[in-house]
């Protein structure tokens, strides 16, 4: 176990102490963010040159997974900030330091180009409203994808489609709109954010398609979308492992008519073993693909479409397999698990909510299948 994973496990009591508050407020409490920040979890992908951890993808997966074994919402907020911190490798040094040099700084945001940016001198004038802003309320910096406009019209890219870039701006410049009323991942605060005609320096914008990393390190040879999909799968895996453990404890103590425990039933034993094996096998596949990609990146090799596709496929497979098997053990637990305060109820709705993310949605199977069959797929899609 790495030191970072050990530190994630050591945060269990702090997370549990704030979990009810997190659920009620539907966002991460400031006090919990302050407890997690000194360990560097929010900055795992930021360059070491700017005080980040530059954590290898495999260790990042295991760290996020360890947090999710305690609570999926807390781990999700960490995951979004950790993967957002990769932007530090793409920014000019002066801008990267302004965003990431503070060791307690947290940056989150939304990649989807839901905003509009028009160049005016050395700055973009940015307006927009973005959904799915996980962890924004505890962030110091936010980013939002924007379509680039010129003379009032979208600016076309090389492929003819509108160009877009991510704009980074101080969190105090945004309005948070409370739209996050969901069954799962309640504590992530993934509501809307909006800005109106703020100015963002040109150097504080990033295109993950057109820009190359400015920091030469193995982590930044790794595809950013692949890193995000790994992070989602890590939360899903930790949540499922937590559910398996919680079911095992409940089954050992739950008495059936006649005095037998739930765990003593053969049907329960077989179904539990199957769920355990399926989650473990899907997890092993992703770890294998992360390791292979990480080795290639460390050797200086560019990851081709097939390697990228295998990582994305394995991440999607783990996320969806985890959700299915949380449902299996929740079903085995019986009627008590339908109550909102039952741990397996929380695990189930969190697991199902994760599967809605576009990085692990069913369409990923078509995309990755196309690449694995040798058909043309742009590496920017992976």
C-alpha positions in Angstrom: 0.0 0.0 0.0 1.4 3.4 -1.0 1.6 6.2 1.5 -1.0 8.1 -0.4 -3.5 5.2 -0.3 -2.7 4.8 3.5 -3.5 8.5 3.9 -6.8 8.1 2.1 -7.8 5.2 4.4 -6.8 7.3 7.4 -9.4 9.9 6.4 -12.3 7.5 7.0 -13.3 9.0 10.4 -13.2 12.5 9.0 -15.4 11.6 6.1 -17.9 9.7 8.2 -18.0 12.6 10.7 -19.2 14.9 7.9 -21.3 12.5 5.9 -24.7 13.4 7.2 -23.9 17.1 6.8 -22.7 16.4 3.2 -25.9 14.6 2.4 -28.2 17.2 3.9 -26.4 20.1 2.2 -26.0 18.2 -1.1 -22.4 19.3 -1.4 -19.0 18.7 0.3 -18.7 20.7 3.5 -15.9 23.2 3.7 -14.6 21.5 6.8 -14.2 18.2 5.0 -12.5 19.8 2.1 -10.1 21.5 4.6 -9.4 18.1 6.2 -8.6 16.4 2.8 -6.7 19.2 1.1 -3.4 19.0 3.1 -2.9 15.4 1.9 -2.8 16.6 -1.7 -5.7 14.4 -2.9 -7.3 17.3 -4.9 -3.9 18.0 -6.7 -2.9 14.4 -7.6 -2.4 15.2 -11.3 -0.9 18.6 -10.9 2.8 18.9 -11.9 5.4 18.5 -9.1 7.0 21.7 -10.4 4.0 23.6 -9.1 3.6 21.7 -5.9 1.3 18.9 -7.2 1.8 15.2 -6.6 2.1 14.1 -10.3 0.6 10.8 -9.1 0.9 7.8 -11.5 -2.5 6.7 -12.8 -2.4 3.3 -11.0 -1.8 5.0 -7.6 -4.4 7.6 -8.3 -6.9 4.9 -9.0 -6.1 3.1 -5.7 -6.3 6.3 -3.7 -9.6 7.4 -5.1 -10.9 3.9 -4.6 -9.9 3.9 -1.0 -11.8 7.1 -0.4 -14.9 5.7 -2.1 -14.8 2.6 0.1 -15.9 5.1 2.8 -18.1 7.4 0.8 -18.7 7.8 -2.9 -19.7 11.5 -2.9 -16.5 12.5 -1.1 -14.4 10.4 -3.4 -16.2 11.8 -6.5 -15.4 15.4 -5.5 -11.7 14.4 -5.0 -11.7 12.6 -8.3 -13.0 15.6 -10.2 -10.5 18.0 -8.6 -7.6 15.5 -9.1 -8.3 15.0 -12.8 -8.9 18.8 -13.3 -5.5 19.5 -11.8 -3.9 17.9 -14.9 -4.6 21.3 -16.6 -1.5 22.5 -14.7 0.6 20.7 -17.3 -1.0 22.5 -20.2 -0.9 26.1 -18.9 2.0 28.5 -19.3 4.1 28.4 -16.2 3.0 31.8 -14.8 -0.7 30.9 -15.1 -0.1 27.3 -13.8 1.6 28.7 -10.7 -1.2 31.2 -10.1 -3.8 28.4 -10.1 -1.9 25.5 -8.5 1.0 26.8 -6.5 -1.0 27.2 -3.3 -0.8 23.7 -1.7 -4.4 24.0 -0.5 -5.8 25.2 -3.8 -8.7 23.2 -5.3 -9.8 23.5 -9.0 -12.8 21.8 -10.6 -14.9 22.3 -13.6 -16.8 21.1 -16.6 -15.3 20.1 -19.9 -18.5 20.3 -22.0 -18.4 23.5 -24.1 -21.6 25.0 -22.7 -20.2 28.5 -22.6 -19.2 31.2 -25.1 -15.8 33.0 -25.3 -14.9 35.8 -27.6 -11.3 37.1 -27.8 -10.9 40.8 -26.9 -7.2 41.8 -26.9 -5.3 39.4 -24.6 -8.4 38.1 -22.8 -11.5 36.2 -23.6 -14.9 37.6 -22.6 -16.7 34.6 -21.2 -20.3 33.9 -20.5 -22.1 30.6 -19.9 -23.9 28.2 -17.7 -22.6 24.7 -17.1 -24.2 21.6 -15.5 -22.5 18.9 -13.5 -20.1 21.2 -11.5 -19.1 18.6 -8.9 -17.3 20.1 -5.9 -17.4 23.6 -7.2 -18.6 25.0 -3.8 -15.2 24.1 -2.1 -13.1 25.1 -5.1 -10.9 28.2 -5.4 -10.7 27.9 -9.3 -13.3 26.8 -11.8 -13.1 25.9 -15.4 -15.7 25.6 -18.1 -15.6 24.6 -21.7 -16.5 27.4 -24.2 -17.2 27.6 -27.9 -14.9 30.3 -29.4 -16.7 33.1 -31.2 -15.3 35.7 -33.6 -17.3 38.6 -35.0 -20.4 37.1 -33.4 -20.1 33.7 -35.0 -18.6 30.4 -33.9 -15.0 30.1 -34.9 -14.4 26.8 -36.9 -11.6 24.5 -36.1 -9.5 22.5 -38.6 -12.2 19.9 -38.9 -14.9 22.5 -39.6 -16.6 22.0 -36.2 -16.7 25.0 -33.8 -13.5 25.4 -31.8 -13.6 25.3 -28.1 -11.3 25.8 -25.1 -11.6 25.4 -21.3 -11.5 28.7 -19.5 -10.1 28.9 -15.9 -11.3 31.6 -13.6 -11.5 32.4 -9.8 -14.5 30.6 -8.2 -15.8 33.9 -6.7 -16.6 35.1 -10.2 -19.2 32.4 -10.7 -22.8 32.0 -9.5 -23.7 28.6 -8.1 -27.3 27.5 -9.0 -28.8 24.9 -6.8 -30.1 22.3 -9.2 -28.5 19.2 -7.6 -31.5 17.2 -6.3 -30.8 13.6 -7.0 -31.1 10.1 -5.5 -27.4 9.3 -5.8 -24.1 11.1 -5.2 -26.1 13.6 -3.2 -23.1 15.1 -1.5 -21.2 16.1 -4.6 -22.9 19.4 -5.2 -23.0 18.8 -8.9 -25.3 21.6 -9.7 -25.0 24.4 -12.2 -22.5 27.3 -12.3 -22.8 30.5 -14.4 -20.7 33.5 -15.4 -21.6 36.6 -17.3 -19.0 38.5 -19.3 -16.0 37.8 -17.1 -12.5 38.3 -18.6 -10.2 35.3 -18.7 -6.5 35.9 -19.8 -5.8 34.1 -23.0 -3.0 32.1 -21.3 -5.5 30.7 -18.8 -7.3 28.8 -21.4 -6.6 25.2 -22.6 -7.6 23.0 -25.4 -7.2 19.3 -24.6 -7.5 18.5 -28.3 -5.2 21.1 -29.9 -2.7 21.9 -27.1 0.2 19.7 -26.0 1.4 19.4 -22.4 4.1 21.9 -21.5 5.4 19.6 -18.8 7.4 16.6 -19.9 6.5 13.7 -17.5 5.0 10.3 -18.1 1.7 11.2 -16.5 1.0 13.8 -19.2 1.5 11.3 -22.0 -1.6 9.6 -20.6 -4.8 10.6 -22.3 -6.8 13.1 -20.2 -10.2 11.4 -21.0 -8.6 8.1 -20.1 -7.5 9.5 -16.8 -11.1 10.8 -16.1 -12.6 7.5 -17.0 -10.2 5.7 -14.6 -11.2 8.2 -11.9 -14.9 7.4 -12.3 -14.2 3.7 -12.3 -12.1 4.1 -9.1 -15.1 5.6 -7.3 -17.3 2.9 -8.7 -14.9 0.2 -7.6 -14.5 1.6 -4.1 -18.2 2.0 -3.7 -18.8 -1.7 -4.8 -16.1 -3.0 -2.5 -17.6 -1.0 0.4 -21.0 -2.5 -0.5 -19.6 -6.1 -0.5 -18.0 -5.5 2.9 -21.2 -4.0 4.3 -23.3 -6.8 3.0 -21.0 -9.4 4.5 -21.2 -7.8 7.9 -25.0 -7.5 7.7 -25.5 -11.1 6.5 -23.4 -12.5 9.3 -25.6 -10.8 11.9 -29.0 -10.9 10.4 -31.1 -13.7 11.8 -33.7 -15.6 9.8 -36.6 -17.5 11.2 -35.2 -20.5 13.0 -32.1 -18.7 14.2 -29.9 -19.2 11.0 -28.1 -16.2 9.7 -28.6 -14.8 6.2 -24.9 -15.7 5.5 -25.7 -19.4 6.2 -28.0 -19.7 3.2 -26.5 -21.5 0.2 -28.3 -19.2 -2.3 -26.8 -16.1 -0.6 -23.3 -17.6 -0.5 -23.4 -18.4 -4.3 -24.8 -15.0 -5.3 -22.3 -13.2 -3.1 -19.4 -15.2 -4.4 -20.5 -14.4 -8.0 -20.8 -10.7 -7.2 -17.4 -10.6 -5.5 -15.7 -12.4 -8.5 -17.3 -10.1 -11.1 -16.2 -6.9 -9.4 -12.7 -8.3 -8.7 -12.3 -9.5 -12.3 -13.4 -6.2 -13.8 -11.1 -4.4 -11.4 -8.2 -6.6 -12.4 -8.8 -5.9 -16.1 -8.6 -2.2 -15.6 -5.5 -2.4 -13.4 -3.9 -4.5 -16.1 -4.7 -1.9 -18.8 -3.6 1.0 -16.6 -0.3 -0.7 -15.9 0.3 -1.4 -19.6 -0.5 2.2 -20.6 1.6 3.6 -17.7 4.6 1.5 -18.7 4.3 2.7 -22.3 4.0 6.3 -21.2 7.0 6.0 -18.9 9.1 4.6 -21.8 8.2 7.7 -23.8 5.8 5.9 -26.2 2.7 7.7 -27.5 -0.4 5.7 -26.6 -2.2 4.7 -29.8 -5.9 4.4 -30.3 -6.0 0.7 -29.4 -4.2 1.3 -26.1 -6.5 4.2 -25.2 -9.5 2.2 -26.2 -8.6 -0.7 -23.9 -8.3 1.7 -20.9 -11.6 3.3 -21.7 -13.3 0.0 -22.3 -12.0 -1.5 -19.0 -13.0 1.6 -17.0 -16.6 1.5 -18.5 -16.8 -2.2 -17.9 -15.7 -1.9 -14.2 -18.1 1.0 -13.6 -21.1 -0.8 -15.0 -20.1 -4.2 -13.5 -19.8 -2.6 -10.1 -23.3 -1.0 -10.3 -24.8 -4.3 -11.3 -23.3 -6.2 -8.5 -24.1 -3.6 -5.9 -27.7 -4.2 -7.0 -27.2 -7.9 -6.5 -26.1 -7.6 -2.9 -28.7 -4.9 -2.1 -31.3 -7.4 -3.4 -29.9 -10.2 -1.3 -30.1 -8.0 1.8 -33.8 -8.0 1.7 -36.5 -5.4 2.7 -34.4 -3.4 5.1 -32.1 -2.2 2.3 -34.9 -0.1 0.8 -34.7 2.5 3.6 -32.8 5.7 3.0 -30.6 5.3 6.1 -29.5 1.8 5.1 -25.9 1.7 3.8 -26.7 -0.5 0.9 -29.4 1.9 -0.3 -26.8 4.6 -0.5 -24.4 2.4 -2.2 -26.9 1.4 -4.9 -28.1 4.9 -5.8 -24.5 6.2 -5.9 -23.5 3.3 -8.1 -26.4 3.8 -10.5 -25.8 7.6 -10.7 -22.1 7.0 -11.7 -23.2 5.0 -14.8 -24.8 8.1 -16.2 -21.5 9.9 -16.8 -20.7 10.2 -20.5 -17.2 8.8 -20.0 -18.6 5.4 -19.0 -22.0 5.5 -20.8 -23.0 2.6 -23.1 -21.9 4.6 -26.2 -18.3 4.1 -24.9 -18.6 0.4 -25.9 -19.3 1.4 -29.5 -16.4 3.8 -29.6 -13.9 1.4 -28.1 -15.2 -1.5 -30.1 -14.6 0.5 -33.3 -11.0 1.1 -32.2 -10.4 -2.5 -31.3 -11.8 -3.7 -34.6 -9.2 -1.5 -36.4 -11.6 1.1 -37.7 -10.8 4.8 -37.7 -11.2 6.6 -34.3 -9.6 9.9 -33.5 -7.3 9.8 -30.5 -9.0 12.9 -29.2 -12.2 10.9 -28.7 -10.3 8.5 -26.4 
